[in-house]
Amino acid sequence: MSHRALDFHKILLASENIRLHGERSSELYVLDGVSLSTGYDGYSITLSNNKVSLALHFHNTFNLDSPSRSDTEDFFKQLDGINNRKFNDC
C-alpha cells in the first residue's frame, strides 16, 4: 500500500469505533486485535496490531512501522473490518 493512498478519514473512523466499542485497559482501547492510544496533547493517535504501528500526528503527518508490505495491507484490512462492523448502540 502506498503512503499516498492513506485514507485519513477511514483511519480516524476506525479509531473512533475502537474508542467507543473497544475494551479499555489503562491507556489503551482494544478492538478486534487493534489497539488505540492517544497522545497527551490530543493531536496524535497510534493504532497498532501485533506487527504494524501507525501514528497519526497534527496536519495529517504520520509514521508507519511495518515489517512488510503484506503486513501493512493486512493491518488496513483489519481497520476496514472494524469500520464495516455493525455495532449495537444502546
C-alpha positions as CSV (number, residue, x, y, z in Angstrom):
1,M,0.0,0.0,0.0
2,S,1.4,3.4,-1.0
3,H,1.7,6.0,1.7
4,R,-0.1,8.3,-0.7
5,A,-3.1,6.0,-0.6
6,L,-3.7,6.5,3.1
7,D,-7.3,7.5,3.8
8,F,-7.2,9.5,7.0
9,H,-11.0,9.6,7.2
10,K,-11.2,5.8,7.3
11,I,-8.3,5.6,9.8
12,L,-10.0,8.2,12.1
13,L,-13.3,6.4,11.8
14,A,-11.7,3.1,12.8
15,S,-10.1,5.0,15.8
16,E,-13.4,6.3,16.9
17,N,-15.0,2.8,16.6
18,I,-12.2,1.4,18.7
19,R,-12.6,4.1,21.3
20,L,-16.4,3.7,21.5
21,H,-16.7,-0.1,21.3
22,G,-13.3,-1.5,22.3
23,E,-12.2,-2.7,25.7
24,R,-10.3,-0.1,27.7
25,S,-7.1,-1.2,29.6
26,S,-5.1,1.6,31.3
27,E,-4.1,3.9,28.4
28,L,-5.3,1.7,25.5
29,Y,-8.5,0.8,23.8
30,V,-8.5,-2.6,22.0
31,L,-11.0,-4.0,19.5
32,D,-10.6,-6.9,17.1
33,G,-6.8,-7.1,17.7
34,V,-6.2,-3.4,17.0
35,S,-5.1,-1.1,19.9
36,L,-5.6,2.6,20.1
37,S,-3.6,5.1,22.2
38,T,-3.8,8.8,22.2
39,G,-1.1,11.4,22.8
40,Y,-1.1,13.6,25.8
41,D,-1.7,16.6,23.6
42,G,-4.8,15.2,22.0
43,Y,-3.4,15.8,18.5
44,S,-1.9,12.4,17.9
45,I,-3.1,8.8,18.0
46,T,-1.4,5.5,17.5
47,L,-3.1,2.4,16.1
48,S,-1.3,-0.9,16.2
49,N,-1.7,-4.7,16.0
50,N,1.0,-7.3,16.8
51,K,3.1,-6.3,13.7
52,V,2.2,-2.8,12.5
53,S,2.1,0.6,14.2
54,L,0.6,3.7,12.6
55,A,1.0,7.0,14.4
56,L,-1.1,9.9,13.1
57,H,0.0,13.4,14.0
58,F,-1.2,17.0,13.5
59,H,-1.6,18.2,9.9
60,N,-2.1,14.6,8.6
61,T,1.5,13.6,9.1
62,F,2.2,10.0,10.1
63,N,4.7,7.3,10.9
64,L,4.2,3.8,9.8
65,D,6.3,1.0,11.2
66,S,5.7,-2.4,9.5
67,P,8.0,-5.3,8.7
68,S,6.4,-5.9,5.3
69,R,4.0,-4.6,2.7
70,S,1.7,-7.6,3.2
71,D,1.6,-6.9,7.0
72,T,0.6,-3.3,6.2
73,E,-2.1,-4.4,3.8
74,D,-3.4,-6.9,6.5
75,F,-3.5,-4.1,9.0
76,F,-5.5,-1.8,6.8
77,K,-7.9,-4.7,6.1
78,Q,-8.3,-5.0,9.9
79,L,-9.3,-1.3,10.0
80,D,-11.7,-1.8,7.2
81,G,-13.2,-4.7,9.1
82,I,-13.7,-2.6,12.1
83,N,-15.4,0.2,10.0
84,N,-17.7,-2.4,8.3
85,R,-18.7,-4.0,11.6
86,K,-22.2,-3.4,12.8
87,F,-22.3,-2.2,16.4
88,N,-25.3,-2.4,18.7
89,D,-25.5,1.1,20.2
90,C,-27.7,1.4,23.2
